[in-house]
Amino acid sequence: MKENQEKENQETPGAVSVPSRQDEVVRVRNLVKTYGAKGFQTKVLKGIDLTIHKQDFIAIMGPSGSGKTTFLNILSTIDKPTQGTVVLDGQDITEVSNKELSRLRRDKIGFVFQDYNLLDTMTLLDNIVLPLTLNGVPAREAGNRAKELAQLMGLSEHLKKYPYQLSGGQKQRGAVCRALVPGPRIIFADEPTGALDSKSGKDLLECFKAVNENGQATILMVTHDPFCASYAKDVYMLGDGKIMCRITRGNGRKEFYDRIIDVQTSVGGDFLCQ
């Protein structure tokens, strides 16, 4: 970790204020993940430490096999670590029952995947309010919250449409609304622009940036795309199951993008989508 800290300091310009413990959303310590039977094991994650604070926007990058998707799956409660702790909103998710994990997913976590996962038999509005409906939120309140998010995402004119009537970008922004509407502590996004054209991808990233900057979302995003990562505030490069370095945004997105490319090249070259 000393080497990682030195790299982090090299890539982070200026003095950075230290957020308080009260602002912590996720705290990861000594995270290890091993697959396979004894004697034939593969260690995918090798002791990762990371703290995510309220209103952070973090991108995780790395070459194929670096462990970034495994890392996301563990933090989002889809998978469990072999060793280490993951504390979400003050609760160690490695120590709780499956029933409690279901509650945490419902109340604390929002998911945005490469595939939109909208229900074809429901309108966009009904898809967005579905988490609130399942939680027993009154229909009027649920509808008002959904419409506010839809306006922010540029979807107000499409709420009565069904998914097959929407473009890929509109469907993905609808999926973001659905993830945000319950008011989760953190959004986990797995290659959210992977199925979108360049314009739709940029529109989605601008929406992510907007909801993050106005305090509506803390975001952890896995991506192989430097352009996508340049919308984050911090980029962590994974390699061989460890955090290689952190790059912190400085004077602008274009300058940040250039630094991501430079560091990407220096720590491993070809970063391909898993």
C-alpha positions as CSV (number, residue, x, y, z in Angstrom):
1,M,0.0,0.0,0.0
2,K,2.9,2.4,0.5
3,E,3.7,2.2,-3.2
4,N,0.1,2.7,-4.1
5,Q,-0.1,5.7,-1.8
6,E,3.0,7.2,-3.5
7,K,1.4,6.8,-6.9
8,E,-1.8,8.3,-5.6
9,N,-0.1,11.3,-4.3
10,Q,1.7,11.8,-7.7
11,E,-1.6,11.7,-9.5
12,T,-3.5,14.0,-7.1
13,P,-2.7,17.7,-7.5
14,G,-3.0,20.1,-4.6
15,A,-4.2,19.6,-1.1
16,V,-7.3,17.5,-0.6
17,S,-9.6,17.9,2.4
18,V,-10.3,14.7,4.3
19,P,-14.1,14.0,4.6
20,S,-15.4,13.0,8.0
21,R,-16.3,9.5,9.0
22,Q,-20.0,10.6,9.1
23,D,-19.8,11.1,5.3
24,E,-18.7,7.5,4.6
25,V,-21.0,5.5,2.4
26,V,-18.8,2.4,1.8
27,R,-15.6,1.3,3.6
28,V,-13.6,-1.6,2.2
29,R,-10.7,-3.1,4.1
30,N,-8.3,-5.9,3.0
31,L,-10.8,-7.3,0.4
32,V,-9.7,-10.6,-0.9
33,K,-11.6,-12.9,-3.3
34,T,-10.5,-16.4,-4.3
35,Y,-12.1,-18.8,-6.7
36,G,-11.6,-22.6,-7.1
37,A,-11.0,-25.6,-4.9
38,K,-8.0,-25.9,-2.5
39,G,-4.9,-26.4,-4.4
40,F,-6.4,-24.9,-7.6
41,Q,-7.3,-21.5,-6.4
42,T,-7.1,-18.2,-8.3
43,K,-6.9,-15.0,-6.3
44,V,-8.8,-12.3,-8.1
45,L,-8.7,-9.6,-5.5
46,K,-5.6,-9.3,-3.3
47,G,-6.3,-7.0,-0.4
48,I,-8.1,-3.9,-1.6
49,D,-8.7,-0.9,0.7
50,L,-11.1,1.9,-0.5
51,T,-13.4,4.4,1.2
52,I,-16.3,6.0,-0.7
53,H,-17.8,9.2,0.7
54,K,-21.1,10.9,0.1
55,Q,-21.3,12.5,-3.3
56,D,-18.2,10.8,-4.6
57,F,-18.2,9.8,-8.3
58,I,-15.7,7.0,-8.7
59,A,-14.7,5.1,-11.8
60,I,-13.0,1.7,-11.6
61,M,-10.8,0.8,-14.6
62,G,-8.5,-2.1,-15.4
63,P,-7.6,-4.6,-18.1
64,S,-9.6,-7.8,-18.6
65,G,-9.0,-10.1,-15.6
66,S,-7.9,-7.2,-13.2
67,G,-10.9,-7.9,-10.9
68,K,-13.0,-4.8,-11.5
69,T,-16.3,-6.6,-12.1
70,T,-15.7,-9.0,-9.1
71,F,-15.0,-5.9,-7.0
72,L,-18.2,-4.3,-8.1
73,N,-20.2,-7.5,-7.5
74,I,-18.9,-7.7,-3.9
75,L,-19.5,-4.1,-3.0
76,S,-23.1,-4.3,-4.4
77,T,-23.8,-7.5,-2.4
78,I,-24.1,-9.8,-5.5
79,D,-21.0,-11.7,-4.4
80,K,-19.3,-12.3,-1.1
81,P,-15.6,-11.8,-0.3
82,T,-13.2,-14.6,0.8
83,Q,-11.6,-12.3,3.3
84,G,-12.0,-8.7,4.4
85,T,-14.8,-6.3,5.3
86,V,-17.3,-4.2,3.3
87,V,-19.2,-1.7,5.5
88,L,-22.2,-0.1,3.7
89,D,-23.8,2.9,5.5
90,G,-22.3,1.7,8.8
91,Q,-23.2,-2.0,8.4
92,D,-20.8,-4.8,7.7
93,I,-22.5,-6.5,4.8
94,T,-20.2,-9.5,5.1
95,E,-21.8,-10.4,8.5
96,V,-25.5,-10.1,7.7
97,S,-28.2,-12.6,6.7
98,N,-29.6,-13.0,3.2
99,K,-32.8,-11.4,4.4
100,E,-30.9,-8.4,5.6
101,L,-28.9,-8.2,2.3
102,S,-32.2,-8.1,0.4
103,R,-33.3,-5.2,2.6
104,L,-30.0,-3.4,2.0
105,R,-30.3,-3.9,-1.8
106,R,-33.8,-2.5,-1.7
107,D,-33.2,0.5,0.5
108,K,-29.5,1.5,0.2
109,I,-28.3,0.4,-3.3
110,G,-29.3,1.4,-6.9
111,F,-28.1,-0.7,-9.9
112,V,-27.5,0.4,-13.5
113,F,-26.3,-2.3,-15.8
114,Q,-25.3,-2.4,-19.4
115,D,-28.6,-4.0,-20.2
116,Y,-31.5,-1.8,-19.3
117,N,-33.7,-4.5,-17.6
118,L,-36.9,-2.5,-18.1
119,L,-40.1,-4.5,-18.2
120,D,-41.6,-4.5,-21.7
121,T,-45.2,-4.8,-20.4
122,M,-45.0,-1.6,-18.4
123,T,-44.8,2.0,-19.4
124,L,-41.6,3.9,-18.6
125,L,-43.3,5.7,-15.7
126,D,-44.5,2.4,-14.3
127,N,-40.9,1.0,-14.6
128,I,-39.5,3.9,-12.8
129,V,-41.9,3.8,-9.9
130,L,-41.8,0.0,-9.5
131,P,-39.3,0.1,-6.6
132,L,-41.5,2.5,-4.7
133,T,-44.7,0.5,-5.5
134,L,-43.0,-2.6,-4.1
135,N,-42.1,-0.6,-0.9
136,G,-45.7,0.5,-0.5
137,V,-45.1,4.2,-1.3
138,P,-48.5,5.9,-2.2
139,A,-49.0,6.2,-5.9
140,R,-49.2,10.0,-6.0
141,E,-45.9,10.4,-4.1
142,A,-44.2,7.8,-6.2
143,G,-45.4,9.4,-9.4
144,N,-44.3,12.9,-8.3
145,R,-40.8,11.6,-7.4
146,A,-40.5,9.7,-10.7
147,K,-41.6,12.7,-12.8
148,E,-39.0,15.0,-11.1
149,L,-36.3,12.6,-12.0
150,A,-37.7,12.1,-15.5
151,Q,-37.5,15.8,-16.1
152,L,-33.9,15.9,-14.9
153,M,-33.1,13.1,-17.4
154,G,-35.0,14.6,-20.3
155,L,-37.7,12.0,-20.3
156,S,-40.8,13.9,-19.4
157,E,-42.3,13.4,-22.8
158,H,-41.7,9.7,-22.9
159,L,-43.3,8.5,-19.6
160,K,-46.3,7.0,-21.2
161,K,-44.3,5.0,-23.8
162,Y,-43.3,1.4,-23.5
163,P,-39.6,0.4,-23.7
164,Y,-39.9,-0.9,-27.3
165,Q,-40.9,2.7,-28.2
166,L,-37.7,4.2,-26.7
167,S,-34.2,4.6,-28.0
168,G,-31.3,2.8,-26.2
169,G,-30.2,6.1,-24.5
170,Q,-33.8,6.8,-23.3
171,K,-34.1,3.3,-21.9
172,Q,-30.8,3.6,-20.1
173,R,-31.7,7.0,-18.6
174,G,-35.0,5.5,-17.5
175,A,-33.0,2.7,-15.8
176,V,-31.0,5.4,-14.0
177,C,-34.3,7.1,-12.9
178,R,-35.5,3.7,-11.5
179,A,-32.2,3.3,-9.6
180,L,-32.4,6.8,-8.1
181,V,-36.1,7.0,-7.2
182,P,-35.9,5.1,-3.9
183,G,-33.1,7.5,-2.7
184,P,-30.3,4.9,-2.4
185,R,-27.0,5.7,-0.6
186,I,-25.0,4.6,-3.6
187,I,-25.5,3.8,-7.3
188,F,-23.4,0.9,-8.8
189,A,-23.1,1.2,-12.6
190,D,-21.5,-1.7,-14.6
191,E,-20.4,-0.5,-18.1
192,P,-23.5,1.8,-18.3
193,T,-22.6,3.1,-21.8
194,G,-21.5,-0.2,-23.2
195,A,-24.7,-0.7,-25.3
196,L,-25.1,2.9,-26.4
197,D,-23.9,5.0,-29.3
198,S,-21.5,7.9,-28.6
199,K,-24.2,10.6,-28.4
200,S,-26.5,8.5,-26.1
201,G,-23.5,7.6,-24.0
202,K,-22.5,11.2,-23.6
203,D,-26.1,12.2,-22.7
204,L,-26.2,9.5,-20.0
205,L,-22.8,10.6,-18.6
206,E,-24.0,14.2,-18.4
207,C,-27.0,13.0,-16.4
208,F,-24.8,11.1,-14.1
209,K,-22.6,14.2,-13.6
210,A,-25.7,16.3,-12.9
211,V,-27.3,14.1,-10.3
212,N,-23.9,13.6,-8.6
213,E,-23.2,17.3,-8.5
214,N,-26.6,18.3,-7.1
215,G,-26.2,15.7,-4.3
216,Q,-28.7,13.1,-5.5
217,A,-26.3,10.3,-6.1
218,T,-23.0,8.8,-4.9
219,I,-21.7,6.7,-7.8
220,L,-19.3,3.9,-8.3
221,M,-18.9,3.0,-12.0
222,V,-16.9,0.2,-13.7
223,T,-15.8,1.0,-17.2
224,H,-13.1,0.2,-19.7
225,D,-13.6,3.5,-21.5
226,P,-11.4,6.5,-20.6
227,F,-14.0,8.9,-22.1
228,C,-16.6,7.5,-19.8
229,A,-14.2,7.5,-16.8
230,S,-13.4,11.2,-17.4
231,Y,-16.8,12.2,-16.1
232,A,-16.0,10.8,-12.7
233,K,-14.2,12.8,-9.9
234,D,-11.7,10.0,-9.2
235,V,-10.5,7.0,-11.2
236,Y,-8.9,4.0,-9.6
237,M,-6.8,1.7,-11.8
238,L,-6.9,-2.0,-11.0
239,G,-4.3,-4.4,-12.0
240,D,-3.7,-8.0,-11.0
241,G,-6.3,-7.7,-8.2
242,K,-4.9,-4.6,-6.6
243,I,-5.4,-0.9,-6.8
244,M,-2.5,0.4,-8.9
245,C,-3.2,4.1,-8.5
246,R,-5.8,6.8,-8.1
247,I,-6.2,9.8,-10.5
248,T,-8.2,12.8,-9.2
249,R,-9.9,15.2,-11.5
250,G,-8.2,18.6,-11.8
251,N,-8.9,21.5,-14.1
252,G,-11.3,20.0,-16.5
253,R,-12.6,16.9,-18.2
254,K,-10.4,17.1,-21.3
255,E,-7.2,17.4,-19.1
256,F,-8.5,14.6,-16.9
257,Y,-9.1,12.4,-19.9
258,D,-5.6,13.0,-21.1
259,R,-4.1,12.0,-17.7
260,I,-6.3,8.8,-17.6
261,I,-4.9,7.8,-21.0
262,D,-1.3,8.5,-19.9
263,V,-1.7,6.5,-16.6
264,Q,-3.6,3.7,-18.4
265,T,-0.7,3.3,-20.8
266,S,1.9,3.3,-18.0
267,V,0.3,0.8,-15.8
268,G,-0.7,-1.8,-18.3
269,G,-1.4,-0.7,-21.8
270,D,-4.5,-2.3,-23.3
271,F,-7.6,-2.0,-21.1
272,L,-10.2,-4.1,-22.7
273,C,-13.9,-4.6,-21.7
274,Q,-14.4,-7.8,-19.6
